[in-house]
Amino acid sequence: MQVKEKQENRVVSQSFHFDGLASYATERDAIVAEDSNDPVHMVYGDKLAEKTALFLERFTGACLYAVKANPHPSVLKFLWERGVRKFEMASLREVEFISEMFPDAEMYFMHPVKSRKAIRFSFERGVRSFAYDSVDELRKIEEETEFATDLNLFLRIRVDQTASAHPLSGKFGATLNEAPLLLQRASKYCKSLGITFHVGSQCLDPQSYVTAITQLSNMLRQSGCVVDRLDVGGGFPVSYPGMQPAPLTTYFDAIHKALEDADLSALEILCEPGRALVAEGGGVAVRVEMRKGQMLYLNDGTYGSLFDAGVSAWPYPLDAIRVDGEGLDHELSAFKLYGPTCDSLDVMEGPYMLPDNIAEGDWIVFRHLGAYGYAMQTRFNGFYSDKTVAIG
Ligand SMILES: Cc1ncc(COP(=O)(O)O)c(C=O)c1O
C-alpha cells in the first residue's frame, strides 16, 4: 500500500473564460453542480494558455495546431483567442468545421492519404497546403485541384520513431530513397515545396528530431533538390507518471540548432503539436458505478475518452473525489478499471493506485487527458459525454 498526501482540488490563480462553458472554481464544485450521469470533461485555461504561449513564443517557426488532438469548439476558440491561426487537419469534416468556425484560418491538410472528395472540398474551402507521400496521392491532388499552380505541397518522409511512446510508424511516409523523385515531380507545378515528418507521438528524446533533420538535409544535398519549407510535425511530449521528458524548450533548442548545423535555418519552419499543446489543459471526471474487490466499474472506458488508458496502457495522473460521506483514505491500493460497455476489451489493466476505500458514487479525475480523450469517444452502447466545463 502507498500513502498519498491529502488531495486538494486544483486551484488556479487566474480565471479564464471559455465561450459556451459553465465555469467552476474546483473540480468538486463542477461534479456537485452538474450532477451528471455522464463523465464530465474539464478544461483548464491556465494550462492551455501556458502551452499556447510557449509554442507561439519559443518555437522559431509557425505553429499549426493538430485539430485531431481535441476538436472541442470551446478549446478551439480559446486557442484562436490566444493567437493560434494555423491548423493541421486530417479529414473533410475537420476542414469543414475549421473553415466555418474561423474563415480566416490558415488550413493545412496534412493527412498523406486523402479521399478525392476531401481534396476537392478543401480546395474549394481555400486549403492550398497538402501533404503527400506517393505519386498516386500527388496525382489525386493535381486532378482534384484541376492542376492548380498555387499549392504548397509537403512530402511526408518516414523517419525513425523508436524514441516515441506512441509510434505512428509503418503507415505513412516515403523513404529517403524515394524522396528525390517525389520532390522533383511536385516541384514542376507547386507554388512552394516542403518536407514534413512525424517522429511519433510522445517523443521522449529530442535527438529524434535532430536525426530526422540531419538525414533530410543529407538527402537534399546529395539529390540537389531544393525545398522552401520544413515541417517537423508533432510528437512533442507531456509528463505522465513514469514518463518525465525534458522541457519543451529543450526540444525547441535542439531543433533550432539542428537546423542551423544543417544549414536549413533559412527555410520556412513549421511544427504541428497536438498532445503537448492541449493534454495538460484538460481531463475527464468519471464515476465509479460498482466496486467488486479491486475491480472498479466506471461510466467511461476504452470506447469513450479512455481509449489510450486501456488499449495503449497509458499512465494518467489520477485523483479521486468523494462528494458525500466520510473522506477518502490516504492509503492507496491497486485497482483494475472497467468501462461501461458490454465489450470485454473495455478494460484498463493499470494497475491504478487509488484510495483504499474508494466506492460506488466516487469520482476519478484522469488528468492530462486534454489530448486524445474527448476526441476519441464513440457512441457505442449509448455511452458518450458532451458535458464539458471549465475549471479555474
Ligand atoms: C500529421 C500529424 N500531425 C500532427 C499530429 C499531432 O501529433 P502529437 O499529438 O503527437 O503532437 C499527428 C498525430 O497523429 C499527425 O498525424
The ligand as an SDF file (V2000), in Angstrom:
LIG
                    3D

 16 16  0  0  0  0  0  0  0  0999 V2000
    0.1640   14.6500  -39.4030 C   0  0  0  0  0  0  0  0  0  0  0  0
    0.0920   14.8090  -37.9170 C   0  0  0  0  0  0  0  0  0  0  0  0
    0.4800   15.9820  -37.3860 N   0  0  0  0  0  0  0  0  0  0  0  0
    0.4260   16.2040  -36.0470 C   0  0  0  0  0  0  0  0  0  0  0  0
   -0.0320   15.2290  -35.1880 C   0  0  0  0  0  0  0  0  0  0  0  0
   -0.0750   15.5280  -33.7210 C   0  0  0  0  0  0  0  0  0  0  0  0
    0.8410   14.7280  -33.0550 O   0  0  0  0  0  0  0  0  0  0  0  0
    1.0970   14.8870  -31.4910 P   0  0  0  0  0  0  0  0  0  0  0  0
   -0.2100   14.8220  -30.8240 O   0  0  0  0  0  0  0  0  0  0  0  0
    1.9960   13.7740  -31.1670 O   0  0  0  0  0  0  0  0  0  0  0  0
    1.7510   16.2230  -31.2910 O   0  0  0  0  0  0  0  0  0  0  0  0
   -0.4330   13.9820  -35.7050 C   0  0  0  0  0  0  0  0  0  0  0  0
   -0.9000   12.9100  -34.8090 C   0  0  0  0  0  0  0  0  0  0  0  0
   -1.2750   11.8470  -35.1790 O   0  0  0  0  0  0  0  0  0  0  0  0
   -0.3570   13.7740  -37.1060 C   0  0  0  0  0  0  0  0  0  0  0  0
   -0.7350   12.6030  -37.6470 O   0  0  0  0  0  0  0  0  0  0  0  0
  1  2  1  0
  2  3  1  0
  2 15  2  0
  3  4  2  0
  4  5  1  0
  5  6  1  0
  5 12  2  0
  6  7  1  0
  7  8  1  0
  8  9  2  0
  8 10  1  0
  8 11  1  0
 12 13  1  0
 12 15  1  0
 13 14  2  0
 15 16  1  0
M  END
$$$$
